[in-house]
Amino acid sequence: KYTKFSICYYWINSLGQKISIYNKSDVPIPSGAVNKTVTIPYDHRFVLLEKTSSTGTYYCEVKWNDMQKVGKGVFVLARGTGYIDTSYGWEILVTLTVLLAALSITATALLLWKRK
């Protein structure tokens, strides 16, 4: 009775709409896993599912003949621009310039103080 199940991945967007990502029926339970908790990994690459954003709560749902289980869900904040690597070039240049200026002023002050 429980040897096969169907699995569904979906997300609920900011408008409360349920949007299906992946469905598979008749998934067999892995061998040796009878009466045990089974973890079946599923990798999903995020693509913009809507033109605006893929932000929302993502769920996994498993159905047997007379039973249904839904995961707790994972909230994902997706942005269309992606990750932008921060450049520290200007910060390093300004820090180095300030450090050299401070050393130059200190050296000049010491030379003038030594002359007196």
Buried (B, 14 or more C-beta within 10 A) or exposed (E): EEEEBBBBBBBBBEEEEEBEBEEEEEEEBEEEEEEEEEEEEEEEEEEEBBEEBBBBBBBBBBBEEEEEEEEEBEEEEBEEEEEEEEEEEEEEEEEEEEEEEEEEEEEEEEEEEEEE
